[in-house]
Amino acid sequence: MIRIEVSLFATLRKYNPAGPGKKSIKLEVEEGTDLENLFKELKLPRDEIKTTFVNNRRQSGDYVLQDGDKVGIFPAIAGG
């Protein structure tokens, strides 16, 4: 098992298992877990995810998580 910290932003916060008021959660996941599997574990609708950063670097869904990673998951955000 590895430990990671996940932050959900904007409209994705409603999927936070710790409650929508919490910005981040600490999780233990199986070694070898990639971002796509993390999205499934957190029950995040894939079509609502626009960008994911790991340790402040943009990553694709096949990125394999490492112990201590800090993950930020962002929806598409419209604005003027």
Contacts in CASP RR format, 6 or more apart in sequence:
PFRMAT RR
TARGET T0000
AUTHOR 0000-0000-0000
METHOD contacts of the structure
MODEL  1
MIRIEVSLFATLRKYNPAGPGKKSIKLEVEEGTDLENLFKELKLPRDEIK
TTFVNNRRQSGDYVLQDGDKVGIFPAIAGG
1 28 0 8 1.000
1 29 0 8 1.000
1 30 0 8 1.000
1 31 0 8 1.000
2 28 0 8 1.000
2 29 0 8 1.000
2 30 0 8 1.000
2 31 0 8 1.000
2 32 0 8 1.000
2 33 0 8 1.000
2 65 0 8 1.000
2 66 0 8 1.000
2 67 0 8 1.000
2 68 0 8 1.000
2 69 0 8 1.000
3 26 0 8 1.000
3 27 0 8 1.000
3 28 0 8 1.000
3 67 0 8 1.000
3 68 0 8 1.000
4 26 0 8 1.000
4 27 0 8 1.000
4 28 0 8 1.000
4 29 0 8 1.000
4 38 0 8 1.000
4 65 0 8 1.000
4 67 0 8 1.000
4 68 0 8 1.000
4 69 0 8 1.000
4 70 0 8 1.000
4 71 0 8 1.000
5 24 0 8 1.000
5 25 0 8 1.000
5 26 0 8 1.000
5 27 0 8 1.000
5 68 0 8 1.000
5 69 0 8 1.000
5 70 0 8 1.000
5 71 0 8 1.000
6 24 0 8 1.000
6 25 0 8 1.000
6 26 0 8 1.000
6 27 0 8 1.000
6 38 0 8 1.000
6 42 0 8 1.000
6 71 0 8 1.000
6 72 0 8 1.000
6 73 0 8 1.000
7 23 0 8 1.000
7 24 0 8 1.000
7 70 0 8 1.000
7 71 0 8 1.000
7 72 0 8 1.000
7 73 0 8 1.000
8 15 0 8 1.000
8 16 0 8 1.000
8 23 0 8 1.000
8 24 0 8 1.000
8 42 0 8 1.000
8 44 0 8 1.000
8 72 0 8 1.000
8 73 0 8 1.000
9 72 0 8 1.000
9 73 0 8 1.000
9 74 0 8 1.000
9 75 0 8 1.000
10 74 0 8 1.000
10 75 0 8 1.000
10 77 0 8 1.000
11 48 0 8 1.000
11 75 0 8 1.000
12 44 0 8 1.000
12 48 0 8 1.000
12 49 0 8 1.000
12 73 0 8 1.000
12 74 0 8 1.000
12 75 0 8 1.000
13 19 0 8 1.000
13 20 0 8 1.000
13 21 0 8 1.000
13 22 0 8 1.000
13 23 0 8 1.000
14 20 0 8 1.000
15 42 0 8 1.000
15 43 0 8 1.000
15 44 0 8 1.000
16 22 0 8 1.000
16 25 0 8 1.000
17 25 0 8 1.000
17 42 0 8 1.000
18 25 0 8 1.000
29 37 0 8 1.000
29 38 0 8 1.000
29 41 0 8 1.000
29 65 0 8 1.000
32 64 0 8 1.000
32 65 0 8 1.000
33 41 0 8 1.000
33 64 0 8 1.000
33 65 0 8 1.000
34 61 0 8 1.000
34 62 0 8 1.000
34 63 0 8 1.000
34 64 0 8 1.000
34 65 0 8 1.000
35 52 0 8 1.000
35 54 0 8 1.000
35 59 0 8 1.000
35 60 0 8 1.000
35 61 0 8 1.000
35 62 0 8 1.000
35 63 0 8 1.000
35 65 0 8 1.000
35 71 0 8 1.000
36 46 0 8 1.000
36 61 0 8 1.000
36 62 0 8 1.000
38 65 0 8 1.000
38 71 0 8 1.000
39 46 0 8 1.000
39 49 0 8 1.000
39 61 0 8 1.000
39 73 0 8 1.000
44 73 0 8 1.000
48 75 0 8 1.000
48 76 0 8 1.000
49 73 0 8 1.000
49 74 0 8 1.000
49 75 0 8 1.000
50 74 0 8 1.000
50 75 0 8 1.000
50 76 0 8 1.000
50 77 0 8 1.000
51 58 0 8 1.000
51 73 0 8 1.000
51 74 0 8 1.000
52 58 0 8 1.000
52 59 0 8 1.000
52 60 0 8 1.000
52 61 0 8 1.000
52 63 0 8 1.000
52 71 0 8 1.000
52 72 0 8 1.000
52 73 0 8 1.000
52 74 0 8 1.000
53 59 0 8 1.000
53 71 0 8 1.000
53 72 0 8 1.000
53 74 0 8 1.000
54 63 0 8 1.000
54 65 0 8 1.000
54 69 0 8 1.000
54 70 0 8 1.000
54 71 0 8 1.000
54 72 0 8 1.000
55 69 0 8 1.000
55 70 0 8 1.000
56 70 0 8 1.000
65 71 0 8 1.000
END
